[in-house]
Amino acid sequence: MKNKISLLVIGVLVFVAANAQEAEDIQKLNIQPNIVFILADDMGVGQLGCYGSEYYKTPNIDSIAEEGVKFTDAYAAAAVCSPTRASIMTGKYPARLHLTDYIPGRTKETDVLNTPKWQQFLPLREITFGEVLIENGYKTGLIGKWHLSKEKRPPVSLEHNPDKQGFQETFVTYKPSKNLKKFWQTADNDAHNIDTITTRSIDFMRKNRNKPFFLMVSHNAIHDPLMSKNELIKKYIKHPLNNNPENHPVIGAMVESLDNSVGRILDEIKELRIENNTIVVFFADNGGKAAYVDQKPFREGKGWLYEGGIREPLIIKWPNRIKANSTSKEMVSSIDFFPTFLEMTGLSIPQTPGLDGKSMMPLFDGRELKREALYWHYPHYHYGSGMVPASAIRYGDYKLIEWYDKKLTGDRDYIELYNLKEDINEQKNLVKSNPDLVKKLLIKLEHWKKEVGAQIPTIKE
């Protein structure tokens, strides 16, 4: 028995030493890392265990945080999906791209303002990080949601699908139709394509394990319609915290299915023995929908420029580079992925005209990002949430929002100012007590809008 234990201990030590040697060899040879970028749809920080939820079960996503860095102040560049996804691809603010709403958007005759004529697909002239990676020997894949074509489905979507924008292997999926089932009902099939997206993503990794690859796992979940497997829904109905306003049994089931997908991908990375050379990133495109659940501790949700619409979970695991179980309070945005992905792979960041993002790489070395402010611009009406046209700036701990309905119709109370450090729920408007700061931030916001060519709504005649 002692001999068996001794052999077991020796075996474990050999395995650990081999993995350590592999990691050291990778660093010495400067081998380009793989990147697996997992993007969730309509998920706020409140739907993750590692961000404090005691209801939503996300052990696999939490494990990425345990082995990497969790960001507390990560943002989507927009409160809706298409513009955020465009910012990820290009490193540019949606306002600069004029792609500022979900495609194709929506207007009503009763709107107070005219919506500008905005860009309703990602132009092929825009350089994506995928195109840069391909030029430098990477194999690229995008499996799942795209939502940057003129239409979601063929044939109109085909000319602007991801295979034309830097992704060699693609499989585009769509959310299920709202007409198939009523909200909050069960769907024991793969309603949101979670299993399909995962299986195809694993196939991509197996096929390309011996070359550097970038894989975008772009989920439709947890976007509505709210559907999930019956047994999982029952599990969350029985949860003692089920009646809390921030919790929902069907969303709980959808989140668990999404987390299971992440677990399958992490397991496959280990099985392929590429874990030491694979970066894993988890992010979401905009906040959760407040009509379903409270986005506690934030105000409102998807569609709004309040924190509930734009503050996102961001977790990055990079073995032997990022300190395990660490936290960053730096302000980062979806515009930062373009330069970050390129610098992660050892590539120079191209001098793309209008590149707004900053590489996060300094943060992984214990340095600061040296960012003064982040900006948002949404010259639209969002009927699912009630959001109206607005712009915003976050500057340090402060956030200012400028509302166009009020501004252009002569209402003096068109500005809101909040101290996010002291008032994360954005309830105490500090405009009257901070006139100098308001003036300063308005000047910065106005300068930024002019610099990016932001489209401003106009009053209807």
Number of C-alpha atoms within 10 A of each C-alpha: 6 7 8 9 10 11 12 12 12 12 12 12 12 12 12 12 12 12 15 14 12 16 17 14 12 15 16 9 8 11 14 19 23 26 22 24 20 20 22 23 21 24 29 29 25 26 28 23 17 22 16 11 16 14 21 26 21 23 18 21 22 19 17 24 24 20 18 25 23 25 20 19 17 23 28 28 33 34 33 28 25 27 33 29 28 28 30 25 23 27 29 26 31 28 29 21 22 22 26 32 27 22 20 16 14 12 13 11 8 6 14 20 24 19 21 15 11 17 18 20 23 24 16 13 7 16 18 20 25 28 18 18 21 16 10 12 12 21 23 25 24 26 25 26 25 24 26 24 22 20 17 20 14 11 8 12 17 15 14 20 26 26 18 12 20 24 23 16 14 21 17 17 21 17 17 18 11 12 8 8 14 12 13 17 15 20 14 12 12 15 21 27 19 24 18 17 24 23 15 17 27 20 13 21 24 14 10 16 16 10 14 21 23 27 24 21 27 25 28 24 27 29 19 20 21 25 28 28 18 15 11 19 22 14 14 21 17 11 13 9 16 17 12 11 13 18 25 24 24 26 26 25 27 25 22 22 23 23 21 20 24 23 19 16 22 19 15 18 21 12 11 12 14 18 20 21 21 21 23 22 22 20 23 29 31 32 34 31 24 21 12 16 18 20 27 21 15 22 18 27 31 31 30 27 28 23 26 31 30 31 29 28 27 24 27 24 25 23 17 14 13 19 17 18 15 15 15 17 10 17 20 26 27 28 28 24 22 26 24 21 22 18 15 18 21 13 15 11 17 12 7 12 9 14 19 18 22 21 20 21 17 13 14 16 11 11 10 12 15 10 12 9 17 22 22 25 28 32 26 26 24 21 13 11 16 11 20 21 23 24 22 23 22 21 17 15 14 19 22 24 23 20 20 25 20 17 14 15 13 10 12 9 11 16 22 19 26 21 20 18 11 11 15 18 19 22 13 14 15 18 17 11 10 11 11 11 15 20 12 10 21 18 12 15 24 12 12 18 19 11 12 17 13 23 20 20 20 16 13 10 6
